[in-house]
Amino acid sequence: MTGINKILASYAGRSIAVTGAGGYIGSALVEALKSVEATLYRLSGDLKNLPQLSDSQAVLVDVEADISRKDTWERLCESVDIIFHLAAQTNVYKAWEDPEADWKVNVLPVLNMLEACRTTEAKPAIVFTGTATEVGLTEEVPVNEDLKDKPITIYDVHKLAAENYLKAYCANNYARATVLRLANVYGYGQGSKNSGRGVINIMAARALAGEELTIYGDGKYLRDYVYKKDVINALLCCWPNIDALNGKEFLIASGIGITLEDAVKKIASEAEKMIGTAVNVRHVSAPENISPIEYRNFIADISAFREASDWRPEFAFEEGIKELLKGLENERKSTQN
C-alpha cells in the first residue's frame, strides 16, 4: 500500500465530514485525520458522544445534526469536499424488531444526502460503509464483488438499498461515491466493548475478565476478520482514488478465513498469558431466534480494491488480537487508577 503519510497528505487543505464521528469506526477515522491541516466536521446526534482530541492539526467543527433531514445535507454538501458516511444502526436483531426505524437510520439519510447533492449540484466525494453480509448465505468461498446479492436480513436489505441509491445517483452524474463493504471488523477503540461491535471484541473483553467463552454449535463456520486499523487505512485510500472507485462497491477484509472456534481459542490463549489464569471455552446450543446469517461461511477476495487503490491489509489475526487485548487491559488499568 502507498505510504499512509502520502495518503493523508492528499487531505491537506480539504474540508472533510465524518458522520457517526463518535462511533467505533468514526472516532478512529477522525483520530487518523486530526494530523492533517484540514477542516474536519464531526457530526453526531449528541455532541457528548464525541471524544476529546488533543494535538489536532485539523480545525475541528463539531456539529450536532439530524442527518435524516435534507436541509442538514444541503448545508453540509456545499461546505465540504469529502463525506465519510459512517453513522448507522448495526444490530441485525434490532433491525428486525423495528424495520421502519432501521430504514430511517440506514436508508433515509443516504437518500437525502444524495438529493441534496442533486438539487444543489454539489459533488463532494462520498464514502459509505456497507457490510459483507449483504450478499447473504454464500455457498463457495472466496467471495468477490461479482456474486449476486441475496440479503436475508432487514439490516442487509436496507444497507443494500442505500448502496443502490448511491449507484443510481452516480450513474446519472448527480454524485460521486464509493462503497466499502466491511467484513468482520475487530480491534480496540471507542465503544469496542459494546454488544453491537462484533463477537471478537466481546470475547476479548470477557476473556480478560476471566469469564468463560461460549461458542454456538461446533464453531466450524469460517469468518474473515479484518483489523480496525486496516479498515481505517482502506477508508483513507478512497479520496485519492475516487475517480477509479466512483459508483462501485468493494469488499474490505483480510482475505484469510478462520473458524470461529479457532478465533475464540486464540483469544483465550492470548488472554491467559496476560491474566495468568485459564480461560475456559465451551460449546453451547444456539438460541432459537438466532439468524441464519450467523452460520454463514465467508472469506473475501479483496483483489478488486487492492488493484484500484493499492491498499492491502497489514495486520495478521494473531497480531490484531494481541493489540486488542492490550488496549482493553490498558483501559482497565487506567479506570482503576
N, C-alpha and C positions, 0 to 999 in steps of 0.2 A: 504494500500500500504506500502511496505517496506519503512523505513525512507529514505528520499531523500538524506541525508548525506551519508548513506551507499551506495546508488546507485552511487552518484558522486564519492565516493572513488574508485569504480571499474574502473574509467577512469584514475586514477593516473598512471603516467609513460607511458601513451599511446600517440600515435600520431593520432590526430583527424582532419578530414577535414570537413568543412561546406561550401557547395555551396549556393549561394544566401545569403551570410553572412551579407549583408547589408539590407536584406528584413525584412518583418514583422515577420515571424517565425524565420528566420535565426539569426537575431540580438538578439532576446530573448534567443535562444538556446546558442549562444556564451556568452551572459551575465551570463547564468547559469553555463557554463563550465569554465569561467575565474577563478573560485575559486579553480580549481583543478591544481595540479602541473603536467602539461602535455604539450605537444606541440600542439598548436591549429592553423591550417591552415584556414585562412579566404579567401575564393575565391569569387571574384567578377569581373564582366566585366568592372567595373570602381571603382578604389580604393577610389574615392571621396565619394562613397555611404556608405563606412564603417564608423560606428560611432566611436568616440573616446572612449577608455576604460581606466578607472582608477583602480588602485589597483588590477591588474591582477596577479594572481599567475601562470597562464599559460604563456608559451612562445608563443607569437603571431608571426605568419608568414603570412603576407598579400600577396596574390598572385593575380595579375591581369591576368586573363586567359580566353581563348576561350574554353569553355567546350564542344563545338561541335566537337573539334579536338581530334582524337585518341591519338596523341602524348602528349597532355596535361594529359590525363588519364594514359598513360603509366608511366610518371614520378610520378604522384601522387599515383597510386595504389601500387607502390613498396616502397613508403615512409611512408604510413600511415596504422594504424590498423583499423580505423573506418571512414566511409564516410557517412555523412548525406547529401543526395542529395535533397536540398530544392529549388534550382533555378528552376523557371517555369514561364510560361505565364499563368495567371489565369483568364483572361476575356473571358467568353463564347462567347460574340458577336465579339470580336476581332479575335477569332479563326475562326469563320465563314467567316469573311472578307478576311482572308488570310490563308487558311488551310495549305499551304506549309510552310509558315513562322512559324506557330504554331507547325508543325511537327518537324521543325529544332530546335525549342527551347525545346519541351516537350518529343520528342522521340529520336532524333539523339544522344544527349549527353548520354542517358542511354545505347543505343546500343554500342557506342564507349567506354564507361566505362566498359561494360561487355566484349567487345572484348579485351580491354587492360588486364583485369583480366585473360582471357583465354590464350592469347598469351604470357603473362609474367609469368603466373602461380602464380600470386599474388592473395591472397584471403582476402582482407580487408572485414570487416563486413559492408554491405551496408544497410542503412535505407532510404527508398524512401517514399515520401508523395504523395499518391493518393487522390482521392476525393470520397465522399459517393455518388455523383450523377452518378458515372459510372454504377450503377445498373439500371438507367433510372427511369421511372414512376412506382412507387410502388402502388399496389392495396391494400395491407394489411400492417399493422404495428403491432409490431416492425419488423425490417428487420435484418437478420443475414447474415453471410458470405456464407451461402448455397444457397441464392437466385441467380438465373441465371442473369448474366449481360446483359442488353439491352440498351446500351448507345444511346441517341438520339441527342447528340451534338457532333460537331467535337472535342471540347475540351475533352469531356469524352472518345471519341473513341481513341484519342491519349494518354491519361493517362492510359487507359486500355491496349493499345498496349505496352507501356513502362513496365507495370506490367507483361505482358505475356512474354516479353523478359527476365525479371528478373527471372521469374519462370522457364523458359526453361533452362537458364544457371545454375540455382541452381539444377535443376533435373539432369543435366549432370555433376554436381560437378565442374563446372567452376567458380562458385561464391557462396558467402554466402550473402543472402539478405532477407529483410522483407519489407513489405509494410504496411503503416498506412493510411487507407482511412479516411480522416478528414471530419467531418460533418461541420456545420456552425460555424466557429471559430470567436470569437469576443474578444475584450479586448484592452486595451491601449498599445501603443508601437510604435516603428519606423514605419512610414507610415500608422498608423491606420486610418488616415482620407482620405487616397487615395480612389478613386472610386472603385478600384478592391478589397477592403478589406472587403466587405460584408455590408449588409443593416443595421445591428445593429450599427456598428461603424459610419456609415454615419448618421443615425438618431440621434445618441447621440450627434455628433458634431453640427448638425442643431438645436437640442433642446436647447443646451447651448447657441446658438446664438439667441434664441428666435424665430426661424423660425417655420413656420407651417410644420407639419409632414404629409406626404401623404401615403396612402395605396392603392395599386391596387386592385380593386374589393372589395369583402367582407372581405378579410384578414383572412378567417377561415382556411386556409391551415396550417397544422402542420409542425413545424420545430424542429430540435434537435440542440440546441445551446450549444456549448462547449467553456468554457473559455480558453483563450490562455495559462494561466499558467498550466492548466490541460493537454493541448496538449504538452507543453514542458516536463512535467513530463513523459508523455507517450513515447516521443522520447527518453528520457534518460533511460527509462526502457528497451530499446531494446538491448543495448550492453550486459548487464549482463545476458540476456535471449536469446541470438542469436541462440543457438542450438535448443531451443523449437520453435522459431519463423521462422526459416530458410525456405524459399520457400513458405511462406504463406502471405495472406493479412488479415488485421484486421480493424474493424470499431472502430474509436475513436470519441466518442460523450459523451453526458451526460446521455443518456438513458432515458431522460424525454422529452416529447413533449409539445410544447407551440405554440399557434396560432400566426401568425404574428401580428394580431390585438392586442392580449394581450401583446405581446412583445413591440410593439410600444407604447401602452398606459402606460406600466410600465416605459419606458424611459421618456415619457412626464411627468409622475407623479414625478419621482425622480429628473428630471431636474428642474421642477417648484420649488422644495424645495431649490435648490441651487441658482437659479437666481431671485426668488421672484416674477416672473410673470408667467401667464398662457401660456402653450404651446398647441396650437390647433392641433388636429388630424382630418384629413379629408380623406374620401374615394373618390378615383377618378378612372376614366376609365384607363385601361392599354393601353400602346402604341400598335399599330398594329403589330409591329415586335417583340413583347415580346416572348421569348422562352417558350414552354410548360413546360419546367423543372421548371419554376418559380412557377407553380401551383401544384407541387407535394406535397404529404403528406409523411413525413419521420420521423421515430423515430428508433433509432438503438438499437439492442440487443448487449450490449458491454461485454457480459459474456466471450466470447472466449479470448479476450485479457486480461481480468481480471484474468482468470484462468491460462493463460500462463505466466503472468508477475507479478501478484499481484498488478497491477495498478488499481486505481479507481478514478473517478473524485471527486474533493473536493469542488468545488465552485458551489453553487446554483445560479440560474439565477439572482435573485434579488441582491445577493451579488456581482456577477460579473458586473452587470450594475452599481452599486454604485462605484466600483473600476474603471470602465471605465470612468465614468463621472468625478470622482475625478482626474484622470490622465489628462484628456482633460482640465479641469479647471485649474489645476496647470500649464500646459503648456501655457495656455492663459495668466495667470498672469505673468509668467516668461518672456514672449515675450513683455509684456507691461513695464517691469522694465528696 
